[in-house]
Amino acid sequence: MSLRFRKVRILVPILVLLMLALPLLAACGGSQPAGNTDAQPQSGSPAAQAPVQQEEPAPAAEPEPEPEPEPAQPATRTITDQAGRTVTLSAEVDRVVTTWRPGTLLVISAGGRDKIVGVDSSSQRSEFLTAVFPGILDLPGVGNKKGLNVEQIVAVKPDVVFIWHGADTEPVIQQLESQGIPAFVLIPESLDQMKEAVSLIGEILGTEEQAQKMIQYYDDTLAMLAEKVGSIPEAEKLRVYMVGSSGVFSTVPGTMYQHFIIESAGGINVGAELQGGFSDVSAEQVVAWNPDVIVAVQYCDCTVDEILSNPQLQTVKAVQDGRVYMFPHSMDPWDYPEPRSILGMLWLAHTLYPEQMADVDLLAEVDEFHATFFGKSFTELGGTLDD
């Protein structure tokens, strides 16, 4: 056999084997897909062996806590009145009855005018109150200090009735309370009691801000008076005889509010040792007191000229010096235990000690007070300090 034939016989089986092996090699080679040039990690390399890190799902947000329910507001509250009685009142007081004029003035000055649904007849006859509160004439009248109409008070369905202190009010209070109507006693018979009364009214009616303005005005004015006339030596203070409600020979004891007006203005009340209400005195007693100044309340049923010409008083220093005055004001008295009594203190200090009070514009003070607490200035109301 020739050598060439022998080579062919050897090559043919090799070629056949190659042809059979090529498809197998192609299947095992795992050629890269077209366009992907990134090298795959070799089996056994660190990248191939590292486990795939699975991201943990974010924790679900906790639900917002439910807001705490507002605590229920109490339907009632208790407040102690100036007679020391514990009075149960509605949480909100919107309907008020006043039973005497000082009480009406206290409620209005403390910001409660729009809550008044019944009022005493004395307030309805007041020139001042009808001027600053015309609607007062349209309110149901409930009587006065001479007698209250309980039936009418009940009919207006008040949340509270402001009433004065006295044995004559006890039956009225009991009748009202039997009808479920609270009565609240006010006793504004001293400077401290006056401020306390205003504060209590503000608390009851929810008008604390206005009530506090009134109290602050009192404090500021009393401090000013103390600075200007409070330091006058006792021996140099003027002695004052205040003519009371029963005429020339009645006067103010040390237990009445008018006594505090005299003292706050820097004067000495010659009747300070007396007790009770307006007290009758003799002409001889007035002569013995020999006051430096006489002031008469508007409701004394007397005049300055009558006092000056009274034959029993001709030896009295005040009469001889012509220092006899009517206590203001003809529109409404400033000596009652009510808010404007602070103006009475200012006026009396001006009258007793004009030099010490020379830098105080009395009319400006009176105007500002009226505008702040009653909505109209004194001048707007037609008032003058000569009345």
SEMAR-974617 format. One record per residue (C-alpha): x, y, z; residue number from 1. Coordinates in Angstrom, 2 decimals. Example, Ala and Ser with C-alpha at 12.3 -4.5 7.8 and 13.67 -1.06 7.14 Angstrom:
<zanus>
@east=12.30	north=-4.50	up=7.80	num=1
@east=13.67	north=-1.06	up=7.14	num=2
</zanus>
This chain:
<zanus>
@east=0.00	north=0.00	up=0.00	num=1
@east=1.28	north=3.34	up=-0.95	num=2
@east=2.19	north=5.90	up=1.71	num=3
@east=-0.38	north=8.48	up=0.44	num=4
@east=-3.22	north=5.93	up=0.67	num=5
@east=-2.12	north=5.02	up=4.21	num=6
@east=-2.25	north=8.78	up=5.26	num=7
@east=-5.76	north=9.11	up=3.84	num=8
@east=-6.91	north=6.07	up=5.80	num=9
@east=-5.58	north=7.67	up=8.96	num=10
@east=-7.03	north=11.19	up=8.32	num=11
@east=-10.59	north=10.06	up=7.54	num=12
@east=-11.39	north=8.74	up=11.00	num=13
@east=-9.83	north=11.89	up=12.58	num=14
@east=-12.01	north=14.15	up=10.44	num=15
@east=-15.12	north=12.19	up=11.35	num=16
@east=-14.30	north=12.51	up=15.04	num=17
@east=-13.74	north=16.25	up=14.67	num=18
@east=-17.07	north=16.69	up=12.92	num=19
@east=-18.83	north=14.85	up=15.73	num=20
@east=-17.01	north=16.79	up=18.45	num=21
@east=-17.63	north=20.34	up=17.12	num=22
@east=-21.34	north=20.53	up=18.05	num=23
@east=-20.53	north=19.26	up=21.52	num=24
@east=-17.81	north=21.89	up=21.96	num=25
@east=-20.18	north=24.58	up=20.78	num=26
@east=-22.84	north=23.53	up=23.29	num=27
@east=-20.38	north=23.43	up=26.22	num=28
@east=-18.53	north=26.65	up=25.34	num=29
@east=-21.39	north=28.97	up=26.52	num=30
@east=-20.34	north=31.79	up=24.19	num=31
@east=-21.29	north=35.30	up=25.37	num=32
@east=-24.45	north=36.84	up=23.93	num=33
@east=-23.87	north=39.50	up=21.31	num=34
@east=-23.41	north=42.96	up=22.69	num=35
@east=-22.56	north=41.78	up=26.27	num=36
@east=-18.85	north=42.37	up=26.71	num=37
@east=-18.77	north=42.09	up=30.52	num=38
@east=-16.66	north=39.19	up=31.72	num=39
@east=-18.58	north=36.65	up=33.74	num=40
@east=-16.94	north=35.68	up=37.05	num=41
@east=-15.18	north=32.38	up=36.92	num=42
@east=-16.42	north=29.54	up=39.01	num=43
@east=-14.55	north=29.52	up=42.30	num=44
@east=-13.77	north=33.29	up=42.25	num=45
@east=-14.75	north=35.39	up=45.34	num=46
@east=-17.43	north=37.21	up=43.37	num=47
@east=-19.02	north=33.97	up=42.33	num=48
@east=-18.96	north=32.54	up=45.81	num=49
@east=-20.40	north=35.65	up=47.68	num=50
@east=-24.10	north=35.19	up=48.46	num=51
@east=-26.46	north=37.73	up=46.92	num=52
@east=-27.52	north=40.26	up=49.58	num=53
@east=-31.33	north=40.56	up=49.63	num=54
@east=-32.65	north=43.98	up=50.81	num=55
@east=-34.96	north=43.62	up=53.79	num=56
@east=-38.34	north=45.25	up=53.30	num=57
@east=-38.83	north=48.59	up=55.20	num=58
@east=-40.79	north=48.17	up=58.41	num=59
@east=-44.41	north=49.18	up=58.12	num=60
@east=-45.16	north=52.66	up=59.56	num=61
@east=-46.84	north=52.53	up=62.93	num=62
@east=-50.34	north=54.04	up=62.91	num=63
@east=-50.71	north=57.54	up=64.45	num=64
@east=-52.09	north=57.32	up=68.00	num=65
@east=-55.68	north=58.44	up=68.35	num=66
@east=-55.90	north=61.89	up=70.03	num=67
@east=-57.09	north=61.88	up=73.60	num=68
@east=-60.72	north=63.03	up=73.80	num=69
@east=-61.20	north=66.47	up=75.34	num=70
@east=-62.34	north=66.16	up=78.94	num=71
@east=-65.98	north=67.08	up=79.34	num=72
@east=-66.48	north=70.57	up=80.69	num=73
@east=-68.33	north=70.69	up=84.01	num=74
@east=-71.88	north=71.98	up=83.73	num=75
@east=-71.67	north=73.89	up=87.03	num=76
@east=-69.14	north=75.55	up=89.33	num=77
@east=-69.17	north=76.89	up=92.87	num=78
@east=-68.09	north=80.37	up=93.96	num=79
@east=-68.21	north=81.91	up=97.42	num=80
@east=-70.11	north=85.21	up=97.57	num=81
@east=-69.26	north=88.16	up=99.82	num=82
@east=-71.60	north=86.91	up=102.53	num=83
@east=-69.55	north=83.69	up=102.75	num=84
@east=-72.21	north=81.57	up=101.03	num=85
@east=-71.17	north=78.84	up=98.58	num=86
@east=-73.20	north=79.42	up=95.43	num=87
@east=-73.54	north=76.86	up=92.61	num=88
@east=-73.63	north=78.53	up=89.19	num=89
@east=-73.83	north=77.41	up=85.57	num=90
@east=-70.45	north=77.06	up=83.87	num=91
@east=-71.56	north=79.85	up=81.53	num=92
@east=-73.65	north=82.74	up=82.82	num=93
@east=-75.45	north=84.70	up=80.10	num=94
@east=-78.59	north=85.98	up=81.86	num=95
@east=-78.25	north=88.31	up=84.85	num=96
@east=-80.67	north=90.19	up=87.09	num=97
@east=-79.51	north=93.14	up=89.20	num=98
@east=-81.64	north=94.24	up=92.15	num=99
@east=-80.20	north=97.61	up=93.26	num=100
@east=-78.46	north=100.48	up=91.51	num=101
@east=-74.90	north=99.99	up=92.81	num=102
@east=-75.14	north=96.35	up=91.69	num=103
@east=-76.25	north=97.43	up=88.22	num=104
@east=-73.34	north=99.85	up=87.94	num=105
@east=-70.88	north=97.20	up=89.12	num=106
@east=-72.11	north=94.71	up=86.49	num=107
@east=-71.96	north=97.27	up=83.66	num=108
@east=-68.50	north=98.57	up=84.59	num=109
@east=-67.20	north=94.98	up=84.78	num=110
@east=-68.32	north=94.33	up=81.20	num=111
@east=-71.67	north=92.61	up=81.78	num=112
@east=-74.14	north=95.11	up=80.31	num=113
@east=-75.28	north=92.82	up=77.48	num=114
@east=-76.05	north=90.01	up=79.92	num=115
@east=-78.61	north=91.97	up=82.00	num=116
@east=-82.14	north=90.65	up=81.40	num=117
@east=-83.89	north=92.19	up=84.40	num=118
@east=-83.12	north=95.25	up=86.51	num=119
@east=-84.29	north=97.17	up=89.58	num=120
@east=-86.60	north=100.14	up=89.10	num=121
@east=-84.11	north=102.51	up=90.77	num=122
@east=-81.62	north=101.84	up=87.97	num=123
@east=-84.32	north=102.53	up=85.38	num=124
@east=-84.91	north=105.97	up=86.94	num=125
@east=-81.21	north=106.90	up=86.93	num=126
@east=-80.41	north=109.74	up=84.53	num=127
@east=-76.89	north=108.42	up=84.18	num=128
@east=-77.79	north=104.78	up=83.52	num=129
@east=-80.47	north=105.62	up=80.97	num=130
@east=-77.92	north=107.79	up=79.16	num=131
@east=-75.17	north=105.13	up=78.95	num=132
@east=-77.57	north=102.18	up=78.60	num=133
@east=-80.80	north=103.32	up=76.89	num=134
@east=-81.95	north=99.71	up=76.55	num=135
@east=-82.35	north=99.53	up=80.33	num=136
@east=-85.81	north=101.07	up=79.96	num=137
@east=-86.94	north=98.10	up=77.85	num=138
@east=-85.89	north=95.48	up=80.41	num=139
@east=-88.38	north=93.92	up=82.82	num=140
@east=-88.37	north=95.71	up=86.18	num=141
@east=-87.95	north=93.50	up=89.25	num=142
@east=-88.67	north=95.97	up=92.05	num=143
@east=-86.14	north=97.67	up=94.30	num=144
@east=-84.81	north=97.77	up=97.86	num=145
@east=-88.29	north=98.48	up=99.16	num=146
@east=-89.51	north=95.22	up=97.71	num=147
@east=-88.45	north=92.74	up=95.03	num=148
@east=-90.84	north=90.98	up=92.68	num=149
@east=-89.73	north=87.35	up=92.89	num=150
@east=-92.30	north=86.25	up=90.33	num=151
@east=-90.91	north=88.68	up=87.76	num=152
@east=-87.32	north=87.60	up=88.50	num=153
@east=-88.25	north=83.95	up=87.94	num=154
@east=-90.05	north=84.84	up=84.69	num=155
@east=-86.90	north=86.18	up=83.00	num=156
@east=-85.04	north=82.91	up=83.72	num=157
@east=-81.75	north=84.36	up=85.00	num=158
@east=-78.59	north=82.32	up=85.46	num=159
@east=-77.77	north=84.45	up=88.51	num=160
@east=-79.32	north=87.24	up=90.57	num=161
@east=-76.97	north=89.80	up=92.13	num=162
@east=-78.43	north=91.01	up=95.42	num=163
@east=-77.42	north=93.19	up=98.34	num=164
@east=-76.71	north=91.97	up=101.86	num=165
@east=-79.34	north=92.32	up=104.56	num=166
@east=-81.97	north=90.58	up=106.62	num=167
@east=-84.61	north=91.74	up=104.14	num=168
@east=-83.02	north=89.74	up=101.32	num=169
@east=-82.96	north=86.36	up=103.09	num=170
@east=-86.58	north=85.43	up=102.24	num=171
@east=-86.00	north=86.48	up=98.63	num=172
@east=-82.86	north=84.35	up=98.37	num=173
@east=-84.71	north=81.33	up=99.76	num=174
@east=-87.61	north=81.78	up=97.32	num=175
@east=-85.23	north=82.07	up=94.37	num=176
@east=-83.21	north=79.04	up=95.36	num=177
@east=-86.39	north=76.99	up=95.74	num=178
@east=-86.95	north=77.77	up=92.05	num=179
@east=-83.41	north=76.69	up=91.16	num=180
@east=-82.19	north=80.28	up=90.66	num=181
@east=-78.89	north=81.14	up=92.40	num=182
@east=-78.63	north=84.45	up=94.27	num=183
@east=-75.16	north=85.95	up=94.70	num=184
@east=-74.63	north=88.49	up=97.50	num=185
@east=-72.35	north=91.49	up=96.93	num=186
@east=-71.17	north=93.73	up=99.80	num=187
@east=-69.14	north=96.62	up=98.33	num=188
@east=-68.95	north=98.55	up=101.62	num=189
@east=-65.19	north=99.16	up=101.73	num=190
@east=-62.44	north=99.76	up=99.20	num=191
@east=-61.25	north=96.16	up=99.37	num=192
@east=-64.80	north=94.83	up=99.16	num=193
@east=-65.47	north=97.04	up=96.15	num=194
@east=-62.53	north=95.58	up=94.24	num=195
@east=-63.45	north=92.06	up=95.35	num=196
@east=-67.02	north=92.56	up=94.10	num=197
@east=-65.77	north=93.66	up=90.67	num=198
@east=-63.41	north=90.68	up=90.51	num=199
@east=-66.17	north=88.22	up=91.43	num=200
@east=-68.53	north=89.64	up=88.81	num=201
@east=-65.81	north=89.34	up=86.17	num=202
@east=-65.20	north=85.71	up=87.15	num=203
@east=-68.90	north=84.84	up=87.07	num=204
@east=-69.64	north=86.55	up=83.76	num=205
@east=-66.40	north=85.64	up=81.97	num=206
@east=-65.42	north=89.32	up=81.68	num=207
@east=-62.23	north=89.12	up=83.72	num=208
@east=-60.23	north=91.43	up=81.44	num=209
@east=-62.63	north=94.37	up=81.83	num=210
@east=-63.01	north=93.72	up=85.55	num=211
@east=-59.23	north=93.75	up=85.93	num=212
@east=-59.07	north=97.13	up=84.17	num=213
@east=-61.41	north=98.53	up=86.80	num=214
@east=-59.39	north=97.08	up=89.66	num=215
@east=-56.16	north=98.42	up=88.15	num=216
@east=-57.67	north=101.90	up=87.80	num=217
@east=-58.65	north=101.82	up=91.48	num=218
@east=-55.18	north=100.69	up=92.52	num=219
@east=-53.41	north=103.30	up=90.38	num=220
@east=-55.67	north=106.14	up=91.53	num=221
@east=-55.45	north=105.22	up=95.20	num=222
@east=-51.66	north=105.05	up=94.89	num=223
@east=-51.62	north=108.51	up=93.34	num=224
@east=-53.83	north=109.91	up=96.11	num=225
@east=-51.63	north=108.32	up=98.76	num=226
@east=-48.59	north=109.96	up=97.18	num=227
@east=-50.16	north=113.42	up=96.96	num=228
@east=-52.28	north=113.73	up=100.11	num=229
@east=-51.52	north=110.62	up=102.15	num=230
@east=-48.35	north=112.09	up=103.58	num=231
@east=-50.04	north=115.17	up=105.03	num=232
@east=-49.37	north=115.14	up=108.80	num=233
@east=-52.39	north=114.14	up=110.88	num=234
@east=-52.47	north=117.52	up=112.64	num=235
@east=-52.71	north=119.29	up=109.27	num=236
@east=-55.43	north=117.14	up=107.72	num=237
@east=-58.79	north=118.83	up=107.20	num=238
@east=-61.75	north=117.70	up=109.29	num=239
@east=-64.80	north=116.86	up=107.16	num=240
@east=-68.49	north=116.74	up=108.07	num=241
@east=-70.52	north=114.90	up=105.40	num=242
@east=-74.21	north=115.73	up=105.42	num=243
@east=-76.23	north=112.52	up=105.08	num=244
@east=-79.51	north=111.45	up=103.56	num=245
@east=-81.78	north=112.78	up=106.34	num=246
@east=-80.76	north=116.41	up=106.13	num=247
@east=-78.20	north=118.77	up=107.59	num=248
@east=-78.07	north=117.03	up=110.95	num=249
@east=-77.40	north=113.51	up=109.72	num=250
@east=-73.93	north=112.29	up=108.89	num=251
@east=-71.66	north=109.40	up=107.88	num=252
@east=-70.44	north=106.94	up=110.55	num=253
@east=-67.12	north=105.10	up=110.38	num=254
@east=-68.83	north=101.95	up=109.12	num=255
@east=-70.16	north=103.40	up=105.86	num=256
@east=-68.45	north=103.48	up=102.48	num=257
@east=-68.50	north=107.30	up=102.47	num=258
@east=-66.13	north=107.20	up=105.43	num=259
@east=-63.53	north=105.48	up=103.24	num=260
@east=-64.04	north=108.13	up=100.55	num=261
@east=-63.19	north=110.87	up=103.06	num=262
@east=-60.12	north=109.04	up=104.35	num=263
@east=-58.82	north=108.19	up=100.86	num=264
@east=-59.04	north=111.86	up=99.93	num=265
@east=-56.82	north=112.75	up=102.89	num=266
@east=-59.57	north=114.05	up=105.18	num=267
@east=-60.69	north=113.15	up=108.70	num=268
@east=-64.31	north=112.08	up=109.14	num=269
@east=-65.58	north=113.86	up=112.25	num=270
@east=-68.30	north=111.20	up=112.63	num=271
@east=-65.90	north=108.25	up=112.48	num=272
@east=-66.81	north=107.06	up=115.99	num=273
@east=-70.47	north=106.56	up=115.05	num=274
@east=-71.82	north=103.17	up=113.97	num=275
@east=-74.51	north=101.86	up=111.61	num=276
@east=-76.02	north=103.77	up=108.68	num=277
@east=-76.50	north=107.51	up=108.23	num=278
@east=-76.68	north=108.82	up=111.79	num=279
@east=-78.75	north=111.68	up=113.18	num=280
@east=-76.78	north=114.18	up=115.25	num=281
@east=-77.57	north=117.42	up=117.06	num=282
@east=-76.57	north=120.92	up=116.02	num=283
@east=-74.53	north=121.12	up=119.23	num=284
@east=-72.53	north=118.07	up=118.16	num=285
@east=-71.72	north=119.60	up=114.77	num=286
@east=-70.63	north=122.82	up=116.48	num=287
@east=-68.43	north=120.81	up=118.87	num=288
@east=-66.81	north=118.95	up=115.98	num=289
@east=-66.22	north=122.32	up=114.25	num=290
@east=-65.33	north=120.83	up=110.85	num=291
@east=-63.05	north=122.64	up=108.39	num=292
@east=-65.15	north=121.51	up=105.41	num=293
@east=-68.77	north=120.45	up=104.96	num=294
@east=-69.83	north=118.33	up=101.97	num=295
@east=-73.46	north=117.34	up=101.41	num=296
@east=-74.63	north=114.31	up=99.43	num=297
@east=-76.89	north=115.00	up=96.46	num=298
@east=-79.85	north=113.29	up=98.12	num=299
@east=-79.71	north=115.19	up=101.44	num=300
@east=-82.78	north=117.31	up=100.59	num=301
@east=-80.79	north=120.46	up=101.32	num=302
@east=-78.69	north=123.05	up=99.50	num=303
@east=-75.36	north=124.77	up=100.06	num=304
@east=-77.13	north=128.08	up=100.68	num=305
@east=-79.37	north=126.52	up=103.33	num=306
@east=-76.34	north=125.17	up=105.18	num=307
@east=-74.45	north=128.44	up=104.95	num=308
@east=-77.44	north=130.39	up=106.26	num=309
@east=-78.41	north=127.94	up=109.02	num=310
@east=-78.39	north=130.00	up=112.25	num=311
@east=-77.29	north=127.00	up=114.32	num=312
@east=-74.07	north=126.63	up=112.31	num=313
@east=-72.76	north=130.18	up=112.17	num=314
@east=-69.88	north=129.49	up=114.55	num=315
@east=-68.68	north=126.46	up=112.55	num=316
@east=-65.36	north=127.06	up=110.79	num=317
@east=-66.52	north=125.57	up=107.46	num=318
@east=-69.49	north=127.95	up=107.36	num=319
@east=-67.40	north=130.95	up=108.34	num=320
@east=-64.80	north=130.15	up=105.64	num=321
@east=-67.42	north=129.39	up=103.00	num=322
@east=-66.11	north=125.85	up=102.52	num=323
@east=-69.46	north=124.11	up=102.03	num=324
@east=-69.94	north=121.98	up=98.92	num=325
@east=-72.37	north=119.55	up=97.27	num=326
@east=-70.75	north=116.18	up=96.65	num=327
@east=-71.02	north=115.39	up=92.94	num=328
@east=-72.76	north=114.53	up=90.84	num=329
@east=-76.29	north=115.73	up=90.10	num=330
@east=-76.53	north=113.19	up=87.24	num=331
@east=-75.89	north=110.38	up=89.73	num=332
@east=-74.15	north=110.47	up=93.15	num=333
@east=-70.45	north=109.60	up=93.32	num=334
@east=-70.54	north=108.68	up=97.01	num=335
@east=-72.45	north=105.39	up=96.59	num=336
@east=-70.52	north=102.12	up=97.01	num=337
@east=-70.12	north=101.67	up=93.25	num=338
@east=-67.35	north=102.16	up=90.67	num=339
@east=-67.63	north=105.94	up=90.24	num=340
@east=-66.92	north=106.46	up=93.92	num=341
@east=-63.24	north=106.58	up=92.93	num=342
@east=-64.09	north=109.80	up=91.09	num=343
@east=-65.66	north=111.07	up=94.30	num=344
@east=-62.34	north=110.48	up=96.04	num=345
@east=-60.50	north=112.41	up=93.32	num=346
@east=-62.99	north=115.29	up=93.50	num=347
@east=-62.83	north=115.48	up=97.30	num=348
@east=-59.02	north=115.44	up=97.33	num=349
@east=-59.07	north=118.29	up=94.78	num=350
@east=-61.56	north=120.19	up=96.93	num=351
@east=-59.69	north=119.72	up=100.21	num=352
@east=-56.13	north=120.18	up=98.91	num=353
@east=-56.14	north=122.08	up=95.60	num=354
@east=-52.41	north=122.84	up=95.79	num=355
@east=-51.35	north=119.22	up=96.24	num=356
@east=-53.69	north=118.14	up=93.41	num=357
@east=-52.92	north=121.03	up=91.05	num=358
@east=-51.19	north=118.85	up=88.42	num=359
@east=-54.13	north=116.43	up=88.13	num=360
@east=-56.58	north=117.31	up=85.34	num=361
@east=-59.77	north=116.25	up=87.10	num=362
@east=-62.09	north=116.61	up=84.10	num=363
@east=-59.72	north=114.58	up=81.89	num=364
@east=-59.63	north=111.81	up=84.51	num=365
@east=-63.41	north=111.77	up=84.81	num=366
@east=-63.86	north=111.71	up=81.02	num=367
@east=-61.42	north=108.82	up=80.56	num=368
@east=-63.04	north=106.80	up=83.33	num=369
@east=-66.52	north=107.15	up=81.88	num=370
@east=-65.38	north=106.33	up=78.34	num=371
@east=-63.46	north=103.24	up=79.48	num=372
@east=-66.09	north=101.70	up=81.75	num=373
@east=-69.40	north=103.11	up=80.48	num=374
@east=-68.75	north=103.72	up=76.77	num=375
@east=-69.27	north=107.52	up=76.79	num=376
@east=-67.16	north=110.31	up=78.25	num=377
@east=-68.53	north=112.47	up=81.04	num=378
@east=-68.49	north=115.48	up=78.71	num=379
@east=-70.42	north=113.56	up=76.03	num=380
@east=-73.08	north=112.82	up=78.63	num=381
@east=-73.42	north=116.56	up=79.33	num=382
@east=-71.73	north=116.40	up=82.73	num=383
@east=-69.84	north=119.29	up=84.32	num=384
@east=-67.85	north=119.36	up=87.54	num=385
@east=-69.85	north=122.35	up=88.81	num=386
@east=-73.02	north=120.30	up=89.27	num=387
</zanus>
